[in-house]
Amino acid sequence: MQLNNIQPIHKAKKTKRVGRGGKRGTYSGHGIKGQSSRAGRKMQPSIRELIKRYPKLRGYRYIRFGVGVSEVNIGILDKNFQSKDLVTPKILVEKGLVNLFKGKVPGVKILGQGEMTKKLTISDCEISKIAKEKVEKAGGSVK
Protein backbone atom coordinates (compact mmCIF):
# COMPACT_ATOMS: atom_id res chain seq x y z
CA MET A 1 0.00 0.00 0.00
CA GLN A 2 1.20 3.47 -0.87
CA LEU A 3 0.07 6.96 0.19
CA ASN A 4 -1.48 7.72 -3.20
CA ASN A 5 -3.74 4.66 -2.85
CA ILE A 6 -5.26 5.63 0.51
CA GLN A 7 -8.88 6.89 0.37
CA PRO A 8 -10.80 8.60 3.19
CA ILE A 9 -13.69 6.64 4.72
CA HIS A 10 -16.13 9.60 4.62
CA LYS A 11 -16.42 12.50 2.24
CA ALA A 12 -15.23 16.01 3.28
CA LYS A 13 -18.11 18.22 4.37
CA LYS A 14 -18.56 21.25 2.12
CA THR A 15 -19.23 24.67 3.68
CA LYS A 16 -22.55 26.26 2.84
CA ARG A 17 -22.30 29.10 0.32
CA VAL A 18 -24.65 31.85 1.40
CA GLY A 19 -26.48 34.14 -0.99
CA ARG A 20 -26.61 31.88 -4.03
CA GLY A 21 -30.19 30.61 -3.99
CA GLY A 22 -31.29 27.50 -2.15
CA LYS A 23 -33.17 27.25 1.12
CA ARG A 24 -31.81 30.44 2.72
CA GLY A 25 -33.51 32.71 0.20
CA THR A 26 -32.32 35.19 -2.40
CA TYR A 27 -30.28 37.49 -0.19
CA SER A 28 -29.65 34.97 2.59
CA GLY A 29 -29.38 37.49 5.44
CA HIS A 30 -27.06 39.87 3.58
CA GLY A 31 -29.71 42.46 2.70
CA ILE A 32 -30.08 44.23 -0.65
CA LYS A 33 -27.12 45.87 -2.41
CA GLY A 34 -24.33 47.84 -0.80
CA GLN A 35 -20.95 46.99 0.71
CA SER A 36 -22.32 44.70 3.39
CA SER A 37 -24.06 42.48 0.84
CA ARG A 38 -20.96 41.90 -1.30
CA ALA A 39 -18.63 38.93 -1.08
CA GLY A 40 -15.33 39.64 0.68
CA ARG A 41 -16.60 42.82 2.36
CA LYS A 42 -14.27 44.54 4.79
CA MET A 43 -16.04 46.90 7.14
CA GLN A 44 -13.84 48.96 9.45
CA PRO A 45 -15.15 49.45 12.96
CA SER A 46 -16.66 52.90 13.47
CA ILE A 47 -14.62 53.52 16.64
CA ARG A 48 -11.45 53.64 14.52
CA GLU A 49 -12.45 57.03 13.15
CA LEU A 50 -12.87 58.35 16.71
CA ILE A 51 -9.49 56.98 17.79
CA LYS A 52 -7.77 58.65 14.85
CA ARG A 53 -9.12 62.06 15.94
CA TYR A 54 -7.50 61.92 19.40
CA PRO A 55 -4.46 64.18 19.68
CA LYS A 56 -1.20 62.32 20.13
CA LEU A 57 -0.36 63.47 23.64
CA ARG A 58 -0.27 60.55 26.02
CA GLY A 59 2.11 57.63 26.11
CA TYR A 60 5.80 56.93 26.53
CA ARG A 61 6.90 58.97 23.49
CA TYR A 62 5.96 62.32 25.00
CA ILE A 63 7.89 63.95 27.81
CA ARG A 64 5.54 64.99 30.59
CA PHE A 65 5.92 68.25 32.50
CA GLY A 66 8.68 68.17 35.10
CA VAL A 67 10.39 65.07 33.74
CA GLY A 68 13.97 65.71 32.66
CA VAL A 69 14.52 68.33 35.38
CA SER A 70 16.40 67.28 38.50
CA GLU A 71 16.11 69.06 41.81
CA VAL A 72 19.03 69.68 44.15
CA ASN A 73 18.88 71.40 47.54
CA ILE A 74 21.31 74.06 48.78
CA GLY A 75 22.33 71.89 51.75
CA ILE A 76 23.59 69.13 49.42
CA LEU A 77 25.68 71.63 47.43
CA ASP A 78 27.17 72.96 50.68
CA LYS A 79 28.30 69.43 51.70
CA ASN A 80 29.74 68.36 48.33
CA PHE A 81 31.51 71.50 47.06
CA GLN A 82 34.46 73.58 48.29
CA SER A 83 34.39 77.35 48.56
CA LYS A 84 34.70 79.27 45.22
CA ASP A 85 33.69 76.16 43.15
CA LEU A 86 31.64 76.36 39.97
CA VAL A 87 28.29 74.49 39.97
CA THR A 88 26.84 73.40 36.59
CA PRO A 89 24.57 70.50 35.59
CA LYS A 90 27.53 68.67 34.01
CA ILE A 91 29.60 68.92 37.22
CA LEU A 92 26.62 67.72 39.28
CA VAL A 93 26.37 64.61 37.04
CA GLU A 94 30.12 63.95 37.40
CA LYS A 95 29.85 64.15 41.21
CA GLY A 96 26.87 61.77 41.18
CA LEU A 97 24.38 64.24 42.66
CA VAL A 98 22.20 64.14 39.51
CA ASN A 99 21.49 61.23 37.15
CA LEU A 100 21.51 61.37 33.37
CA PHE A 101 18.11 61.55 31.70
CA LYS A 102 17.91 59.39 28.53
CA GLY A 103 21.68 59.60 28.18
CA LYS A 104 21.79 63.40 28.37
CA VAL A 105 22.57 65.93 31.08
CA PRO A 106 19.21 67.04 32.50
CA GLY A 107 18.12 70.52 33.46
CA VAL A 108 18.75 71.28 37.12
CA LYS A 109 16.72 73.39 39.53
CA ILE A 110 18.29 74.37 42.82
CA LEU A 111 15.93 74.59 45.79
CA GLY A 112 16.39 76.43 49.08
CA GLN A 113 16.25 73.64 51.68
CA GLY A 114 19.30 73.61 53.96
CA GLU A 115 21.93 76.21 54.85
CA MET A 116 24.66 77.73 52.68
CA THR A 117 28.04 78.69 54.17
CA LYS A 118 30.38 78.53 51.14
CA LYS A 119 30.85 80.95 48.26
CA LEU A 120 29.67 79.05 45.17
CA THR A 121 29.20 80.23 41.59
CA ILE A 122 26.08 78.66 40.08
CA SER A 123 25.53 78.76 36.30
CA ASP A 124 23.20 77.12 33.73
CA CYS A 125 20.76 76.12 36.47
CA GLU A 126 17.29 77.27 37.38
CA ILE A 127 17.17 78.49 40.95
CA SER A 128 14.36 79.26 43.36
CA LYS A 129 13.96 82.68 44.93
CA ILE A 130 14.87 81.49 48.45
CA ALA A 131 17.91 79.55 47.20
CA LYS A 132 19.18 82.60 45.29
CA GLU A 133 18.90 84.74 48.44
CA LYS A 134 20.84 82.17 50.50
CA VAL A 135 23.63 81.86 47.90
CA GLU A 136 24.06 85.63 47.63
CA LYS A 137 23.94 86.01 51.43
CA ALA A 138 26.82 83.51 51.74
CA GLY A 139 28.85 85.54 49.19
CA GLY A 140 28.26 83.38 46.11
CA SER A 141 26.82 84.36 42.75
CA VAL A 142 24.22 83.11 40.26
CA LYS A 143 24.73 83.41 36.50
N, C-alpha and C positions, 0 to 999 in steps of 0.2 A: 504494500500500500504506500502511496506517495501523497504529498500534500495537495497536489492538483486533482486528486481523485476523491478527496473528502467532501461530502455534501452535508449541509446542515439538516437537522431533523425537522425543524419547523421553518416556515417562511418568515422573512423580516417584516415587521409591521410597518406599513407606510403611514406617514403623518398626514393628517387631514388638511387639504388645501382649502382655505376659507375664501369665499367670495367668487366661486366659479360654478355657480349653480348647485344642484343637489338639494339635500334636505334642509340646509340652513338658510335657504332663500337667496334672493338675488344679490343683496348687499352684504348679507351674512354678518350683521353687527358692525359694519364699517361705516354706515351712513351713505349719503349721496354726495359724490364729487369732493373735491378739495384734497388738501395734503394728507389729512388723516385717513382718507379712504384709499390712498395709493399704496402699492406694494413697496416695501423698503423705506417707509417714511421715517424721518428722523426729526422728532419734535424736541426742541430744547426746552428745559424747564423754565417757567416764567420768572422764577426767583433769580436766575442768572443775570437778567437785565438789571435787577435791583442791586445785586452784588457789585456789578461793574460800575455803578454810579457812586459807590462809597469812595471818599477820598482816601488816598493811600497814606495814612498817618500812623496807624498802630503797627506793632510788630517789631521784630528784632533789628530790622534794617534802619530804623529811625532813632536817632539819639534823642532821648527824652531830656527835659529841662533839668539842669543840675548835674547830669551825668557828664563826666569828663572834666569836672572841676573838683580839685582836692582842697580840703580845709586843714589849715595848720594853725595852732594856737601860739600866742606870743610866748607863753611859758616854755613850750617845747623848743622854740628858737633860742631862748635864753640859755637852756641847758646844753644845746648841741653846737653852738657857735661861740667863737672867741670875739673879743671886742674889736671893732673896726673891720669885721668880715662883711663880704658881699653876699646877699641872699637872693637867689634867682630860682625859678622852677627846676632848671637843670641841676643846680648844686643840691637842691633838696632831694632829687631823685638819686644822685650819687651817694648822698649820706644815708639813704634808705628811709627818709621821713615821708616820702611820697612815692606811690607806685606808678608805673607806666600805665597809660590807658590805651589799649589796642596798639601797643608797640610805640606809642608816641608820648612825649612829655606833656602832661596835662596842664590845664590852667590851674593856678593856685590862688586861693583866697586866704588871707591871714586874718584870724579872728582875735579878739581882745581878751581871752581868758588867760589868766596868769599874770605874773609881774615881769617887767623888763628892767634889767640893770645894766646891760651892755650897749655900747654904741654900735648899731648895725645899720648897714646901707641896704635897703630893700628895693629891688627893681623888677619890672616885668610881672608884678603880682598885683592882684586886686587886694584891697585892704579895707577893713571896716573902720568906721569913724573912731571908735574907742581905741582900736589897735594903733591907729595912726597917732593919736594923742599920746599914748604910752611910749611909742618909739621916739617921738620928738622930745618928750619930757626926759627920756634917758640920754638924749644927745645924739640920737641916730637920725637918719634921713630916709625919705621915701621918694623914689623917682618914678 
